[in-house]
Amino acid sequence: MAELKTQKTTASPQKFVATIKDEKKRADARELLKIFADATKLKPSMWGKSIVGYGSYHYESERSKQKGDWPLTGFSPRVQNLTIYIMPGFKEYGPELKKLGKHSISGGSCIYIKRVADIHVPTLKTIIKKSVKEMKKRYQ
């Protein structure tokens, strides 16, 4: 099986966030560090060069023949959007997504937002908490 390209590193998430050039995106990433820490009660780790992840699980795909470790949840301050990773997908989060605020979703696990101010933070925390609980249940 092929291993995932994105691996957990020893780099500091706080230092990574401090290097974000856009002031507003840097401030939003700092806020997301707080939101995820509060929701997960886990310490952040860097995954690759641009993903701040919380916790981990071992992944083995029968379809793509990939395997490796991946964060339970996390975020990445991309150029276009702040990407939030909700690994179990969104099937169970319809009511929460309706209350979340301005966002879009794609793939099976990504929420895209422009600014933290555009969303209802307590709802995001609820989604994060539920998704981490579900991932821990699936990958004990």
PLY file of the C-alpha trace (Angstrom):
ply
format ascii 1.0
element vertex 140
property float x
property float y
property float z
element edge 139
property int vertex1
property int vertex2
end_header
0.00 0.00 0.00
1.12 3.57 -0.69
1.78 5.87 2.26
0.20 9.29 2.57
2.42 12.17 1.41
1.34 14.41 4.30
3.01 13.28 7.52
3.05 14.63 11.06
6.11 16.82 11.70
7.82 18.33 14.71
7.30 21.90 13.44
5.51 24.35 15.72
1.92 25.20 14.73
2.26 28.55 16.53
5.41 29.41 14.54
3.69 28.33 11.33
0.74 30.61 12.05
3.11 33.47 12.86
4.56 33.20 9.33
1.24 33.78 7.56
1.76 36.99 5.59
-1.84 38.17 5.39
-2.66 39.87 8.71
-6.35 38.95 8.70
-5.68 35.32 7.80
-2.98 35.15 10.50
-5.42 36.53 13.10
-8.08 34.03 11.98
-5.57 31.16 12.20
-4.67 32.22 15.74
-8.37 32.20 16.60
-8.74 28.74 15.07
-5.84 27.49 17.23
-7.89 28.55 20.27
-11.19 27.17 18.93
-9.73 23.75 18.13
-7.79 23.53 21.40
-10.97 24.32 23.34
-13.12 21.90 21.32
-10.67 18.98 21.24
-8.67 19.41 24.47
-5.71 18.21 22.34
-2.40 19.87 21.47
-1.90 20.89 17.85
0.70 19.34 15.55
1.82 20.26 12.07
0.96 17.82 9.32
3.05 18.57 6.28
3.82 22.23 5.74
0.35 23.74 6.09
-2.11 21.62 8.09
-2.59 22.13 11.82
-3.99 18.86 13.13
-5.36 17.59 16.43
-5.05 13.97 17.48
-4.52 11.21 14.94
-5.89 7.94 13.65
-4.46 5.19 11.47
-5.95 5.16 7.97
-6.02 2.27 5.52
-7.97 2.59 2.31
-8.97 -0.45 0.31
-9.92 1.72 -2.68
-6.81 3.88 -3.07
-4.34 1.52 -1.39
-3.11 4.35 0.84
-2.36 3.96 4.50
-0.88 6.04 7.26
-1.81 8.40 10.05
-4.00 11.46 9.70
-5.32 14.07 12.16
-8.72 13.53 13.76
-9.53 17.14 12.84
-7.70 20.31 11.95
-7.43 23.30 9.70
-5.28 24.90 7.05
-5.06 28.61 6.20
-5.08 28.31 2.40
-4.79 31.26 0.03
-8.48 31.29 -0.95
-10.09 30.03 2.27
-9.57 28.70 5.73
-10.07 24.96 5.31
-11.50 23.04 8.26
-11.18 19.25 8.24
-14.14 17.28 9.64
-12.98 13.74 8.94
-16.21 11.73 9.30
-17.87 13.90 6.65
-21.07 15.91 7.00
-23.91 13.38 6.83
-24.68 13.76 10.55
-24.19 17.54 10.77
-27.05 18.97 8.71
-28.64 21.01 11.54
-25.26 22.34 12.67
-24.22 23.28 9.14
-27.44 25.29 8.75
-26.50 27.29 11.87
-22.79 27.59 11.07
-22.95 30.72 8.94
-21.26 31.59 5.67
-19.35 28.52 4.45
-19.11 25.96 1.68
-18.24 22.28 1.73
-16.63 19.96 -0.77
-14.98 16.62 -0.88
-16.00 14.44 1.95
-14.50 16.38 4.83
-13.70 20.05 4.10
-15.52 23.14 5.30
-14.33 26.35 3.64
-14.75 29.73 5.30
-13.37 33.15 4.40
-13.23 34.56 7.93
-13.91 33.29 11.44
-16.18 36.32 11.86
-18.47 34.85 9.15
-19.38 31.80 11.24
-21.05 30.96 14.53
-18.08 29.77 16.61
-20.07 27.74 19.19
-21.60 25.77 16.30
-18.16 25.11 14.83
-16.99 23.86 18.23
-19.99 21.51 18.39
-19.16 20.10 14.95
-15.51 19.63 15.90
-16.39 17.91 19.21
-18.89 15.56 17.57
-16.53 14.70 14.72
-13.61 13.90 17.05
-15.89 11.71 19.17
-17.06 9.88 16.05
-13.52 9.39 14.75
-12.35 8.02 18.10
-15.31 5.62 18.06
-14.49 4.44 14.53
-10.74 4.12 15.06
-10.28 2.93 18.63
0 1
1 2
2 3
3 4
4 5
5 6
6 7
7 8
8 9
9 10
10 11
11 12
12 13
13 14
14 15
15 16
16 17
17 18
18 19
19 20
20 21
21 22
22 23
23 24
24 25
25 26
26 27
27 28
28 29
29 30
30 31
31 32
32 33
33 34
34 35
35 36
36 37
37 38
38 39
39 40
40 41
41 42
42 43
43 44
44 45
45 46
46 47
47 48
48 49
49 50
50 51
51 52
52 53
53 54
54 55
55 56
56 57
57 58
58 59
59 60
60 61
61 62
62 63
63 64
64 65
65 66
66 67
67 68
68 69
69 70
70 71
71 72
72 73
73 74
74 75
75 76
76 77
77 78
78 79
79 80
80 81
81 82
82 83
83 84
84 85
85 86
86 87
87 88
88 89
89 90
90 91
91 92
92 93
93 94
94 95
95 96
96 97
97 98
98 99
99 100
100 101
101 102
102 103
103 104
104 105
105 106
106 107
107 108
108 109
109 110
110 111
111 112
112 113
113 114
114 115
115 116
116 117
117 118
118 119
119 120
120 121
121 122
122 123
123 124
124 125
125 126
126 127
127 128
128 129
129 130
130 131
131 132
132 133
133 134
134 135
135 136
136 137
137 138
138 139
